[in-house]
Amino acid sequence: MIDRKHLTPFFLAAIFAVACFVATPAQAQDADCDSVDDASDNCPANFNPTQEDIDGDLLGDRCDDDKDGDLVLNDADNCPKDVNATQDDLDADGVGDACDLCADTTVDAVINRRGCTIEQLCPCDGPEADEVWKNHGSYLRCVKKKAKRFARQDLITRDERRAIVADAKANSCGNPSPVPGDNDGDGVLDGADNCPSDPNPSQLNTDGDGFGNACDTDKDDDTVLNADDNCPIVANGAGQGDDADGDGVGDACDTCSETGLADPVDRNGCSIDQACPCEQDEDGNPWKNHGKYVRCVVDEVFRFKLHDILTVEEADGIKSSAAMSDCGDRPPVCE
């Protein structure tokens, strides 16, 4: 039997450490504290509770230097999460065609990771290709929000952000000024305007029928009027095709599957929960912290309100729920 009176403090500490290690084998089996045992963890040294593995190579995205498996390493890949071995980039903006959501940006344009400029995210015409701004204030709020986000991501400086907002305040986007010969004040003379009574400076005409989207009651020319069309700018026939997840957005234009029937969705069929999942950020990595998750939700709520998808009360409820959640919180670091 060990005589405790003759044990040195150092020896006692050693015995205690061994006892703790034996008593808590779970720590030895889960080195990164992501609740996945090391034996089955596809990135045992990186916190990745969702075990994302885009290319299915059994190496998790958090520790895979070629996430999409296209033989181009992530650091050199212009679409690290989308297979694009040829690295095509038609507009030469640095974001590959496989993941570029905004075409026709210039080489020197300031873009986000999706290849979009602030001007493309908040176009003068309206928040969507076939939707006009309610007023100049709505347009300005969009620009302020996106400029703030670009500054937060170090894409622009604080002074550049102020200049962008000042230019937005000074223009007439969302607040047309009719003049003789330009009845709707959108800068296009009446004789050449495909919607002479509705502001549409870009003259967008999805179905090419001579009527601009701003005044076309069937924008995609599929014989279903916009108000009843589950894909108003994507032709999907009189039968409206399938809507597998029943969210009200047809499969022909639904980019997010498996949304709940009660979930508010945008025109692409995506919910706020899908844009800001609790477990990971838009890159598939765990949130850095709870605040990052909340900011994502707040940004999405703003966008949904901009399109009248949410009421003020609904928006406040979603933001409150996000703030009270534990999404983005990390467990204690394993010792």
LINSUL-V433737 format. One record per run of one state. SS is the DSSP state (a for helix, b for strand, c for the rest). FROM is the first residue (numbers start at 1). TO is the last residue. If there is no record, write none. Layout:
SS	FROM	TO
SS	FROM	TO
//
This chain:
c	1	3
a	4	6
c	7	8
a	9	23
c	24	24
a	25	29
c	30	60
a	61	63
c	64	73
a	74	76
c	77	117
a	118	121
c	122	127
b	128	128
c	129	130
b	131	131
c	132	135
a	136	152
c	153	157
a	158	170
c	171	178
b	179	179
c	180	181
b	182	182
c	183	189
a	190	192
c	193	225
a	226	228
c	229	264
b	265	265
c	266	270
b	271	271
a	272	275
c	276	289
a	290	306
c	307	311
a	312	324
c	325	335
//
